[in-house]
C-alpha cells in the first residue's frame, strides 16, 4: 500500500487535523516523505475537482468536503446533528459515558462493528471529545460537559448505576480474552 493511500485513509477517518509528525509515526516514514505525498494528494484532489479536498493549517492537514458542496453538506449536518440519535449511536455514547475514556479499537471490539462514523457524528454533536495519547498512539474518547449539561448532570457519577457499571470489570476481561485469542491466532 502506498504512502499516499495510507495518508488518505488516516485523514479520512480522523475527526480532527493530523500533524505531519503524527502521520510519519503512524506510517513509519520520514516527515519529508509525508509532506511530499500530501502535496501530491492535494494537487490530485484539486485537479479532479473531487467532492473532498485536503486542507493545511501550519503543519496539520485535514480532509474536508469541497467548498462547492457547502450547502448540501450544511443541510445534511443540520439533519444529522439535530435529529434523534440512532440506537448504535446511543449504545456507543453509553459505553463512552460509563467506561470512558475509551479507545476506538476497544469501542469497536465491544460493539463488534466499526464505530468511525458514529464517533464522528457524536463529535459533531459535541457529545464526546477526543484526546490523542502519545504513549499509546491511540485516540481516546470521553463525554463532554455539553453531554452532562444536556442530561442535567452535575457529575458523571449521577448517571444511573454509574459506580456499579463503571467499576464492573466484565468488559476488561472480555477485551483481554479477545486480545489473548488474537495473540494466539497471530502466532
TIRO-2110 file (N, C-alpha, C; in Angstrom, 1 decimal):
// TIRO-2110
0.8, -1.2, 0.0, N, 1, A
0.0, 0.0, 0.0, CA, 1, A
0.9, 1.2, 0.0, C, 1, A
0.6, 2.2, -0.8, N, 2, A
1.4, 3.4, -1.0, CA, 2, A
1.3, 4.4, 0.2, C, 2, A
2.2, 5.2, 0.4, N, 3, A
2.2, 6.2, 1.4, CA, 3, A
1.0, 7.1, 1.3, C, 3, A
0.7, 7.5, 0.0, N, 4, A
-0.4, 8.4, -0.3, CA, 4, A
-1.7, 7.7, 0.1, C, 4, A
-1.9, 6.4, -0.1, N, 5, A
-3.1, 5.7, 0.2, CA, 5, A
-3.3, 5.7, 1.7, C, 5, A
-2.2, 5.4, 2.5, N, 6, A
-2.3, 5.4, 3.9, CA, 6, A
-2.6, 6.8, 4.5, C, 6, A
-2.0, 7.8, 4.0, N, 7, A
-2.3, 9.2, 4.4, CA, 7, A
-3.8, 9.5, 4.2, C, 7, A
-4.2, 9.2, 3.0, N, 8, A
-5.6, 9.4, 2.6, CA, 8, A
-6.6, 8.7, 3.6, C, 8, A
-6.3, 7.5, 3.9, N, 9, A
-7.1, 6.7, 4.8, CA, 9, A
-7.1, 7.4, 6.2, C, 9, A
-5.9, 7.7, 6.7, N, 10, A
-5.9, 8.4, 8.1, CA, 10, A
-6.6, 9.7, 8.1, C, 10, A
-6.4, 10.5, 7.0, N, 11, A
-7.1, 11.8, 7.0, CA, 11, A
-8.6, 11.6, 6.9, C, 11, A
-9.0, 10.6, 6.2, N, 12, A
-10.5, 10.3, 6.0, CA, 12, A
-11.1, 9.9, 7.3, C, 12, A
-10.5, 9.1, 8.1, N, 13, A
-11.2, 8.6, 9.4, CA, 13, A
-10.9, 9.5, 10.5, C, 13, A
-9.9, 10.4, 10.5, N, 14, A
-9.6, 11.3, 11.6, CA, 14, A
-10.7, 12.4, 11.7, C, 14, A
-11.1, 12.6, 13.0, N, 15, A
-12.1, 13.6, 13.2, CA, 15, A
-11.5, 15.0, 13.4, C, 15, A
-10.2, 15.0, 13.4, N, 16, A
-9.5, 16.3, 13.6, CA, 16, A
-8.3, 16.3, 12.7, C, 16, A
-7.7, 17.5, 12.6, N, 17, A
-6.5, 17.6, 11.7, CA, 17, A
-5.4, 16.8, 12.3, C, 17, A
-4.5, 16.3, 11.4, N, 18, A
-3.4, 15.4, 11.8, CA, 18, A
-2.1, 16.1, 11.4, C, 18, A
-1.1, 16.1, 12.3, N, 19, A
0.2, 16.7, 12.1, CA, 19, A
1.0, 15.8, 11.2, C, 19, A
2.0, 16.3, 10.5, N, 20, A
2.9, 15.6, 9.7, CA, 20, A
3.7, 14.6, 10.5, C, 20, A
4.1, 15.0, 11.7, N, 21, A
4.8, 14.1, 12.6, CA, 21, A
4.0, 12.9, 13.0, C, 21, A
2.7, 13.2, 13.3, N, 22, A
1.8, 12.1, 13.7, CA, 22, A
1.6, 11.1, 12.6, C, 22, A
1.4, 11.6, 11.4, N, 23, A
1.3, 10.7, 10.2, CA, 23, A
2.6, 9.9, 9.9, C, 23, A
3.7, 10.6, 10.1, N, 24, A
5.0, 10.0, 9.9, CA, 24, A
5.2, 8.8, 10.9, C, 24, A
4.8, 9.0, 12.1, N, 25, A
4.9, 8.0, 13.1, CA, 25, A
4.0, 6.8, 12.9, C, 25, A
2.8, 7.1, 12.4, N, 26, A
1.8, 6.0, 12.1, CA, 26, A
2.2, 5.2, 10.9, C, 26, A
2.8, 5.9, 9.9, N, 27, A
3.1, 5.2, 8.6, CA, 27, A
4.5, 4.7, 8.6, C, 27, A
5.3, 5.2, 9.6, N, 28, A
6.7, 4.9, 9.8, CA, 28, A
7.6, 5.3, 8.6, C, 28, A
7.4, 6.6, 8.2, N, 29, A
8.2, 7.2, 7.1, CA, 29, A
8.7, 8.5, 7.6, C, 29, A
9.6, 9.1, 6.9, N, 30, A
10.2, 10.4, 7.3, CA, 30, A
9.2, 11.5, 7.0, C, 30, A
9.3, 12.6, 7.8, N, 31, A
8.5, 13.8, 7.6, CA, 31, A
8.5, 14.3, 6.2, C, 31, A
9.7, 14.3, 5.5, N, 32, A
9.8, 14.8, 4.2, CA, 32, A
9.0, 13.9, 3.2, C, 32, A
9.0, 12.6, 3.4, N, 33, A
8.2, 11.7, 2.6, CA, 33, A
6.7, 12.0, 2.7, C, 33, A
6.3, 12.2, 4.0, N, 34, A
4.9, 12.5, 4.2, CA, 34, A
4.5, 13.8, 3.6, C, 34, A
5.3, 14.9, 3.7, N, 35, A
5.0, 16.2, 3.1, CA, 35, A
4.9, 16.1, 1.6, C, 35, A
5.8, 15.3, 1.0, N, 36, A
5.8, 15.2, -0.5, CA, 36, A
4.5, 14.4, -0.9, C, 36, A
4.1, 13.4, -0.2, N, 37, A
3.0, 12.6, -0.6, CA, 37, A
1.7, 13.4, -0.4, C, 37, A
1.6, 14.2, 0.7, N, 38, A
0.5, 15.1, 0.9, CA, 38, A
0.4, 16.1, -0.2, C, 38, A
1.5, 16.7, -0.6, N, 39, A
1.5, 17.7, -1.6, CA, 39, A
0.9, 17.1, -2.9, C, 39, A
1.3, 15.9, -3.2, N, 40, A
0.7, 15.2, -4.4, CA, 40, A
-0.8, 15.0, -4.3, C, 40, A
-1.2, 14.5, -3.1, N, 41, A
-2.6, 14.3, -2.8, CA, 41, A
-3.4, 15.6, -3.0, C, 41, A
-2.9, 16.7, -2.4, N, 42, A
-3.6, 18.0, -2.5, CA, 42, A
-3.9, 18.3, -4.0, C, 42, A
-2.8, 18.2, -4.8, N, 43, A
-2.9, 18.5, -6.2, CA, 43, A
-3.9, 17.6, -7.0, C, 43, A
-3.8, 16.3, -6.6, N, 44, A
-4.7, 15.3, -7.3, CA, 44, A
-6.2, 15.7, -7.0, C, 44, A
-6.5, 16.0, -5.7, N, 45, A
-7.9, 16.4, -5.4, CA, 45, A
-8.3, 17.6, -6.1, C, 45, A
-7.4, 18.6, -6.2, N, 46, A
-7.7, 19.9, -6.9, CA, 46, A
-8.0, 19.6, -8.4, C, 46, A
-7.1, 18.8, -9.0, N, 47, A
-7.2, 18.6, -10.4, CA, 47, A
-8.5, 17.8, -10.8, C, 47, A
-8.9, 16.8, -10.0, N, 48, A
-10.1, 16.1, -10.4, CA, 48, A
-11.4, 16.7, -9.9, C, 48, A
-11.3, 17.8, -9.2, N, 49, A
-12.5, 18.5, -8.7, CA, 49, A
-13.4, 17.5, -8.0, C, 49, A
-12.8, 16.9, -7.0, N, 50, A
-13.5, 15.8, -6.2, CA, 50, A
-14.4, 16.5, -5.2, C, 50, A
-15.2, 15.7, -4.6, N, 51, A
-16.1, 16.1, -3.5, CA, 51, A
-15.4, 16.3, -2.2, C, 51, A
-14.1, 15.9, -2.2, N, 52, A
-13.3, 16.1, -1.0, CA, 52, A
-12.0, 16.9, -1.4, C, 52, A
-11.4, 17.5, -0.4, N, 53, A
-10.1, 18.1, -0.6, CA, 53, A
-9.3, 18.0, 0.7, C, 53, A
-8.1, 18.3, 0.6, N, 54, A
-7.2, 18.2, 1.8, CA, 54, A
-6.7, 19.7, 2.0, C, 54, A
-6.9, 20.1, 3.2, N, 55, A
-6.5, 21.5, 3.6, CA, 55, A
-5.4, 21.4, 4.6, C, 55, A
-4.6, 22.5, 4.6, N, 56, A
-3.5, 22.6, 5.5, CA, 56, A
-3.6, 23.9, 6.4, C, 56, A
-3.2, 23.7, 7.7, N, 57, A
-3.1, 24.8, 8.6, CA, 57, A
-1.8, 24.6, 9.3, C, 57, A
-0.8, 25.4, 9.0, N, 58, A
0.5, 25.2, 9.5, CA, 58, A
1.1, 23.9, 9.2, C, 58, A
1.3, 23.0, 10.2, N, 59, A
1.8, 21.7, 9.9, CA, 59, A
0.8, 20.6, 10.0, C, 59, A
-0.5, 20.9, 10.0, N, 60, A
-1.5, 19.9, 10.2, CA, 60, A
-2.4, 19.9, 8.9, C, 60, A
-2.9, 18.7, 8.6, N, 61, A
-3.8, 18.5, 7.4, CA, 61, A
-5.1, 17.9, 7.8, C, 61, A
-6.1, 18.2, 7.0, N, 62, A
-7.4, 17.5, 7.3, CA, 62, A
-8.1, 17.4, 6.0, C, 62, A
-8.9, 16.3, 5.9, N, 63, A
-9.7, 16.0, 4.7, CA, 63, A
-11.1, 16.6, 5.0, C, 63, A
-11.5, 17.4, 4.1, N, 64, A
-12.8, 18.1, 4.2, CA, 64, A
-13.6, 18.0, 2.9, C, 64, A
-14.9, 18.4, 3.0, N, 65, A
-15.7, 18.4, 1.8, CA, 65, A
-15.4, 19.6, 1.0, C, 65, A
-15.6, 19.5, -0.3, N, 66, A
-15.3, 20.5, -1.2, CA, 66, A
-16.2, 21.8, -1.0, C, 66, A
-15.6, 23.0, -1.1, N, 67, A
-16.4, 24.2, -0.9, CA, 67, A
-17.7, 24.3, -1.8, C, 67, A
-17.6, 23.7, -3.0, N, 68, A
-18.7, 23.7, -3.9, CA, 68, A
-19.9, 22.9, -3.3, C, 68, A
-19.7, 22.1, -2.4, N, 69, A
-20.8, 21.3, -1.8, CA, 69, A
-21.3, 21.8, -0.4, C, 69, A
-20.9, 23.0, -0.1, N, 70, A
-21.1, 23.5, 1.2, CA, 70, A
-22.6, 23.5, 1.6, C, 70, A
-23.5, 23.9, 0.7, N, 71, A
-24.9, 23.9, 1.1, CA, 71, A
-25.5, 22.6, 1.4, C, 71, A
-25.2, 21.6, 0.5, N, 72, A
-25.8, 20.3, 0.7, CA, 72, A
-25.2, 19.6, 2.0, C, 72, A
-23.9, 19.9, 2.3, N, 73, A
-23.3, 19.4, 3.5, CA, 73, A
-23.9, 20.0, 4.7, C, 73, A
-24.1, 21.3, 4.7, N, 74, A
-24.7, 22.0, 5.8, CA, 74, A
-26.1, 21.5, 6.1, C, 74, A
-26.9, 21.3, 5.1, N, 75, A
-28.2, 20.7, 5.2, CA, 75, A
-28.2, 19.3, 5.9, C, 75, A
-27.2, 18.5, 5.4, N, 76, A
-27.1, 17.1, 5.9, CA, 76, A
-26.6, 17.2, 7.4, C, 76, A
-25.6, 18.0, 7.7, N, 77, A
-25.1, 18.1, 9.0, CA, 77, A
-26.2, 18.6, 10.0, C, 77, A
-27.0, 19.5, 9.5, N, 78, A
-28.1, 20.1, 10.4, CA, 78, A
-29.0, 18.9, 10.7, C, 78, A
-29.4, 18.1, 9.7, N, 79, A
-30.3, 17.0, 10.0, CA, 79, A
-29.6, 16.0, 10.9, C, 79, A
-28.3, 15.7, 10.7, N, 80, A
-27.6, 14.7, 11.5, CA, 80, A
-27.4, 15.1, 12.9, C, 80, A
-27.2, 16.4, 13.1, N, 81, A
-26.9, 16.9, 14.5, CA, 81, A
-28.1, 17.4, 15.3, C, 81, A
-29.2, 17.5, 14.6, N, 82, A
-30.4, 17.9, 15.4, CA, 82, A
-31.4, 16.8, 15.5, C, 82, A
-31.3, 15.8, 14.7, N, 83, A
-32.3, 14.7, 14.8, CA, 83, A
-31.9, 13.8, 16.0, C, 83, A
-32.8, 12.8, 16.2, N, 84, A
-32.6, 11.9, 17.3, CA, 84, A
-31.4, 11.0, 17.1, C, 84, A
-30.7, 10.6, 18.1, N, 85, A
-29.6, 9.7, 18.0, CA, 85, A
-30.1, 8.3, 17.6, C, 85, A
-29.4, 7.6, 16.8, N, 86, A
-29.7, 6.2, 16.4, CA, 86, A
-29.4, 5.3, 17.6, C, 86, A
-29.9, 4.1, 17.5, N, 87, A
-29.7, 3.1, 18.5, CA, 87, A
-28.1, 2.8, 18.6, C, 87, A
-27.4, 2.6, 17.5, N, 88, A
-26.0, 2.4, 17.6, CA, 88, A
-25.3, 3.6, 18.2, C, 88, A
-25.7, 4.8, 17.9, N, 89, A
-25.1, 6.0, 18.5, CA, 89, A
-25.3, 6.0, 20.0, C, 89, A
-26.5, 5.7, 20.4, N, 90, A
-26.8, 5.7, 21.8, CA, 90, A
-26.0, 4.6, 22.6, C, 90, A
-25.8, 3.4, 21.9, N, 91, A
-25.0, 2.4, 22.5, CA, 91, A
-23.6, 2.8, 22.7, C, 91, A
-23.0, 3.4, 21.7, N, 92, A
-21.6, 3.9, 21.7, CA, 92, A
-21.5, 5.0, 22.8, C, 92, A
-22.4, 5.9, 22.8, N, 93, A
-22.4, 7.0, 23.8, CA, 93, A
-22.5, 6.5, 25.2, C, 93, A
-23.3, 5.5, 25.4, N, 94, A
-23.4, 4.9, 26.7, CA, 94, A
-22.1, 4.2, 27.2, C, 94, A
-21.5, 3.5, 26.3, N, 95, A
-20.2, 2.9, 26.6, CA, 95, A
-19.2, 3.9, 26.9, C, 95, A
-19.1, 5.0, 26.2, N, 96, A
-18.2, 6.1, 26.4, CA, 96, A
-18.5, 6.7, 27.8, C, 96, A
-19.7, 7.0, 28.1, N, 97, A
-20.1, 7.6, 29.3, CA, 97, A
-19.7, 6.8, 30.5, C, 97, A
-20.0, 5.5, 30.5, N, 98, A
-19.8, 4.6, 31.6, CA, 98, A
-18.3, 4.1, 31.7, C, 98, A
-17.7, 3.9, 30.6, N, 99, A
-16.4, 3.3, 30.6, CA, 99, A
-15.2, 4.2, 30.2, C, 99, A
-15.6, 5.5, 29.7, N, 100, A
-14.6, 6.4, 29.2, CA, 100, A
-13.6, 6.8, 30.1, C, 100, A
-12.4, 7.3, 29.7, N, 101, A
-12.1, 7.4, 28.2, CA, 101, A
-11.9, 6.0, 27.6, C, 101, A
-12.3, 5.8, 26.4, N, 102, A
-12.2, 4.5, 25.7, CA, 102, A
-11.7, 4.8, 24.3, C, 102, A
-10.8, 3.8, 23.9, N, 103, A
-10.2, 4.0, 22.5, CA, 103, A
-11.2, 3.5, 21.5, C, 103, A
-11.0, 3.9, 20.3, N, 104, A
-11.9, 3.5, 19.2, CA, 104, A
-11.8, 2.0, 19.0, C, 104, A
-10.6, 1.4, 19.1, N, 105, A
-10.4, 0.0, 18.9, CA, 105, A
-11.2, -0.8, 20.0, C, 105, A
-11.1, -0.3, 21.2, N, 106, A
-11.9, -1.0, 22.3, CA, 106, A
-13.4, -0.9, 22.0, C, 106, A
-13.8, 0.3, 21.6, N, 107, A
-15.3, 0.5, 21.3, CA, 107, A
-15.7, -0.4, 20.2, C, 107, A
-14.9, -0.5, 19.2, N, 108, A
-15.2, -1.4, 18.0, CA, 108, A
-15.3, -2.8, 18.5, C, 108, A
-14.4, -3.2, 19.4, N, 109, A
-14.4, -4.6, 19.8, CA, 109, A
-15.6, -4.9, 20.8, C, 109, A
-16.0, -3.9, 21.6, N, 110, A
-17.1, -4.1, 22.5, CA, 110, A
-18.4, -4.2, 21.7, C, 110, A
-18.6, -3.3, 20.7, N, 111, A
-19.8, -3.3, 19.9, CA, 111, A
-19.8, -4.3, 18.8, C, 111, A
-18.6, -4.7, 18.3, N, 112, A
-18.5, -5.7, 17.3, CA, 112, A
-18.6, -5.2, 15.9, C, 112, A
-18.5, -3.9, 15.8, N, 113, A
-18.6, -3.2, 14.4, CA, 113, A
-17.7, -2.0, 14.5, C, 113, A
-17.3, -1.5, 13.3, N, 114, A
-16.6, -0.3, 13.1, CA, 114, A
-17.4, 0.9, 13.6, C, 114, A
-16.9, 1.7, 14.5, N, 115, A
-17.7, 2.9, 15.0, CA, 115, A
-17.2, 4.2, 14.5, C, 115, A
-16.4, 4.3, 13.5, N, 116, A
-15.8, 5.5, 13.0, CA, 116, A
-16.9, 6.6, 12.7, C, 116, A
-18.0, 6.2, 12.0, N, 117, A
-19.0, 7.2, 11.6, CA, 117, A
-19.8, 7.6, 12.8, C, 117, A
-20.0, 6.7, 13.7, N, 118, A
-20.8, 7.0, 14.9, CA, 118, A
-19.9, 8.0, 15.8, C, 118, A
-18.6, 7.8, 15.9, N, 119, A
-17.8, 8.7, 16.7, CA, 119, A
-17.8, 10.0, 16.0, C, 119, A
-17.7, 10.1, 14.7, N, 120, A
-17.7, 11.4, 14.0, CA, 120, A
-19.0, 12.1, 14.3, C, 120, A
-20.1, 11.4, 14.2, N, 121, A
-21.4, 12.1, 14.5, CA, 121, A
-21.5, 12.6, 15.9, C, 121, A
-21.0, 11.8, 16.9, N, 122, A
-21.1, 12.2, 18.3, CA, 122, A
-20.1, 13.4, 18.5, C, 122, A
-19.0, 13.4, 17.8, N, 123, A
-18.1, 14.5, 17.9, CA, 123, A
-18.7, 15.8, 17.3, C, 123, A
-19.3, 15.7, 16.2, N, 124, A
-20.0, 16.8, 15.5, CA, 124, A
-21.1, 17.4, 16.4, C, 124, A
-21.8, 16.5, 17.1, N, 125, A
-22.9, 17.0, 18.1, CA, 125, A
-22.3, 17.6, 19.3, C, 125, A
-21.0, 17.4, 19.6, N, 126, A
-20.4, 17.9, 20.8, CA, 126, A
-20.7, 17.1, 22.0, C, 126, A
-21.1, 15.9, 21.8, N, 127, A
-21.4, 15.0, 23.0, CA, 127, A
-20.2, 14.3, 23.5, C, 127, A
-19.2, 14.1, 22.7, N, 128, A
-17.9, 13.5, 23.1, CA, 128, A
-16.7, 14.3, 22.6, C, 128, A
-15.6, 14.0, 23.2, N, 129, A
-14.4, 14.7, 22.7, CA, 129, A
-13.3, 13.7, 22.6, C, 129, A
-12.3, 14.0, 21.8, N, 130, A
-11.2, 13.0, 21.5, CA, 130, A
-9.9, 13.6, 22.0, C, 130, A
-9.1, 12.7, 22.6, N, 131, A
-7.8, 13.1, 23.0, CA, 131, A
-6.8, 12.0, 22.6, C, 131, A
-5.7, 12.5, 21.9, N, 132, A
-4.7, 11.5, 21.4, CA, 132, A
-3.7, 11.2, 22.6, C, 132, A
-3.5, 10.0, 22.9, N, 133, A
-2.5, 9.5, 23.9, CA, 133, A
-1.2, 9.2, 23.1, C, 133, A
-0.2, 10.1, 23.3, N, 134, A
1.1, 9.9, 22.6, CA, 134, A
1.8, 8.6, 22.9, C, 134, A
1.7, 8.2, 24.2, N, 135, A
2.4, 7.0, 24.6, CA, 135, A
1.8, 5.8, 23.9, C, 135, A
0.5, 5.7, 23.9, N, 136, A
-0.2, 4.5, 23.4, CA, 136, A
-0.5, 4.7, 21.9, C, 136, A
-0.3, 5.9, 21.4, N, 137, A
-0.5, 6.3, 20.0, CA, 137, A
-2.0, 5.9, 19.6, C, 137, A
-2.9, 6.2, 20.4, N, 138, A
-4.3, 6.0, 20.2, CA, 138, A
-5.1, 7.2, 20.6, C, 138, A
-6.3, 7.3, 20.0, N, 139, A
-7.2, 8.4, 20.4, CA, 139, A
-8.2, 7.8, 21.4, C, 139, A
-8.5, 8.5, 22.5, N, 140, A
-9.4, 8.1, 23.5, CA, 140, A
-10.6, 9.1, 23.5, C, 140, A
-11.8, 8.5, 23.7, N, 141, A
-13.0, 9.3, 23.6, CA, 141, A
-13.6, 9.4, 25.0, C, 141, A
-14.1, 10.5, 25.4, N, 142, A
-14.8, 10.7, 26.6, CA, 142, A
-16.0, 11.7, 26.4, C, 142, A
-16.9, 11.7, 27.3, N, 143, A
-18.1, 12.6, 27.2, CA, 143, A
-17.6, 14.1, 27.5, C, 143, A
-18.5, 15.0, 27.0, N, 144, A
-18.2, 16.4, 27.2, CA, 144, A
-19.1, 17.0, 28.2, C, 144, A
-18.8, 18.3, 28.6, N, 145, A
-19.6, 19.0, 29.5, CA, 145, A
-21.0, 19.2, 28.9, C, 145, A
-21.0, 19.4, 27.5, N, 146, A
-22.3, 19.6, 26.8, CA, 146, A
-23.2, 18.3, 27.0, C, 146, A
-22.6, 17.2, 27.0, N, 147, A
-23.4, 15.9, 27.2, CA, 147, A
-24.0, 15.9, 28.6, C, 147, A
-23.1, 16.3, 29.6, N, 148, A
-23.6, 16.3, 31.0, CA, 148, A
-24.7, 17.4, 31.2, C, 148, A
-24.5, 18.5, 30.6, N, 149, A
-25.4, 19.6, 30.7, CA, 149, A
-26.8, 19.2, 30.0, C, 149, A
-26.7, 18.6, 28.9, N, 150, A
-27.9, 18.1, 28.1, CA, 150, A
-28.7, 17.1, 29.0, C, 150, A
-28.0, 16.3, 29.8, N, 151, A
-28.7, 15.3, 30.6, CA, 151, A
-29.0, 15.9, 32.0, C, 151, A
-28.6, 17.1, 32.3, N, 152, A
-28.8, 17.7, 33.6, CA, 152, A
-28.0, 17.1, 34.7, C, 152, A
-26.8, 16.6, 34.4, N, 153, A
-25.9, 16.0, 35.4, CA, 153, A
-25.0, 17.1, 35.9, C, 153, A
-24.7, 17.0, 37.2, N, 154, A
-23.7, 17.9, 37.7, CA, 154, A
-22.4, 17.2, 37.9, C, 154, A
-22.4, 15.8, 37.8, N, 155, A
-21.3, 15.0, 37.9, CA, 155, A
-21.6, 13.7, 37.1, C, 155, A
-20.6, 13.1, 36.5, N, 156, A
-20.8, 11.9, 35.7, CA, 156, A
-21.3, 10.8, 36.6, C, 156, A
-20.9, 10.8, 37.9, N, 157, A
-21.4, 9.7, 38.8, CA, 157, A
-22.9, 9.8, 39.1, C, 157, A
-23.5, 10.9, 38.6, N, 158, A
-25.0, 11.0, 38.7, CA, 158, A
-25.7, 10.1, 37.7, C, 158, A
-25.0, 9.5, 36.7, N, 159, A
-25.7, 8.5, 35.8, CA, 159, A
-26.2, 7.4, 36.6, C, 159, A
-27.3, 6.8, 36.2, N, 160, A
-27.9, 5.6, 36.9, CA, 160, A
-26.9, 4.5, 37.0, C, 160, A
-26.7, 3.9, 38.2, N, 161, A
-25.8, 2.8, 38.4, CA, 161, A
-24.4, 3.1, 38.0, C, 161, A
-24.0, 4.3, 38.0, N, 162, A
-22.6, 4.6, 37.4, CA, 162, A
-21.5, 3.9, 38.2, C, 162, A
-21.5, 4.0, 39.5, N, 163, A
-20.4, 3.3, 40.3, CA, 163, A
-20.3, 1.8, 40.0, C, 163, A
-21.5, 1.2, 40.0, N, 164, A
-21.5, -0.3, 39.7, CA, 164, A
-21.0, -0.6, 38.3, C, 164, A
-21.5, 0.1, 37.3, N, 165, A
-21.2, -0.2, 35.9, CA, 165, A
-19.8, 0.3, 35.6, C, 165, A
-19.3, 1.4, 36.1, N, 166, A
-18.0, 1.9, 35.9, CA, 166, A
-16.9, 1.0, 36.4, C, 166, A
-17.2, 0.4, 37.6, N, 167, A
-16.3, -0.5, 38.2, CA, 167, A
-16.3, -1.9, 37.7, C, 167, A
-17.4, -2.3, 37.1, N, 168, A
-17.5, -3.7, 36.6, CA, 168, A
-16.4, -4.0, 35.6, C, 168, A
-15.7, -5.1, 35.8, N, 169, A
-14.6, -5.5, 35.0, CA, 169, A
-14.9, -6.5, 33.9, C, 169, A
-16.2, -6.7, 33.7, N, 170, A
-16.6, -7.7, 32.7, CA, 170, A
-16.1, -7.3, 31.3, C, 170, A
-16.2, -6.1, 30.9, N, 171, A
-15.7, -5.6, 29.6, CA, 171, A
-14.2, -5.8, 29.5, C, 171, A
-13.4, -5.4, 30.6, N, 172, A
-12.0, -5.6, 30.5, CA, 172, A
-11.6, -7.0, 30.4, C, 172, A
-12.3, -7.9, 31.1, N, 173, A
-12.0, -9.3, 30.9, CA, 173, A
-12.3, -9.8, 29.5, C, 173, A
-13.4, -9.4, 29.0, N, 174, A
-13.8, -9.8, 27.6, CA, 174, A
-12.7, -9.3, 26.6, C, 174, A
-12.3, -8.0, 26.8, N, 175, A
-11.2, -7.5, 25.9, CA, 175, A
-9.9, -8.2, 26.0, C, 175, A
-9.5, -8.6, 27.3, N, 176, A
-8.3, -9.3, 27.5, CA, 176, A
-8.4, -10.7, 26.8, C, 176, A
-9.5, -11.4, 27.0, N, 177, A
-9.7, -12.7, 26.4, CA, 177, A
-9.6, -12.6, 24.8, C, 177, A
-10.2, -11.5, 24.3, N, 178, A
-10.2, -11.3, 22.9, CA, 178, A
-8.7, -11.0, 22.4, C, 178, A
-8.0, -10.2, 23.2, N, 179, A
-6.6, -9.9, 22.9, CA, 179, A
-5.8, -11.1, 23.0, C, 179, A
-6.0, -12.0, 24.0, N, 180, A
-5.2, -13.2, 24.1, CA, 180, A
-5.5, -14.1, 22.9, C, 180, A
-6.7, -14.2, 22.5, N, 181, A
-7.1, -15.0, 21.4, CA, 181, A
-6.4, -14.5, 20.1, C, 181, A
-6.4, -13.2, 19.9, N, 182, A
-5.8, -12.6, 18.7, CA, 182, A
-4.3, -12.9, 18.8, C, 182, A
-3.7, -12.8, 19.9, N, 183, A
-2.2, -13.0, 20.0, CA, 183, A
-1.9, -14.5, 19.7, C, 183, A
-2.7, -15.4, 20.2, N, 184, A
-2.5, -16.9, 19.9, CA, 184, A
-2.8, -17.1, 18.4, C, 184, A
-3.8, -16.6, 17.9, N, 185, A
-4.1, -16.8, 16.4, CA, 185, A
-3.1, -16.2, 15.5, C, 185, A
-2.4, -15.1, 16.0, N, 186, A
-1.4, -14.4, 15.2, CA, 186, A
-0.1, -15.1, 15.2, C, 186, A
0.1, -16.1, 16.0, N, 187, A
1.4, -16.8, 16.1, CA, 187, A
1.6, -17.7, 15.0, C, 187, A
END
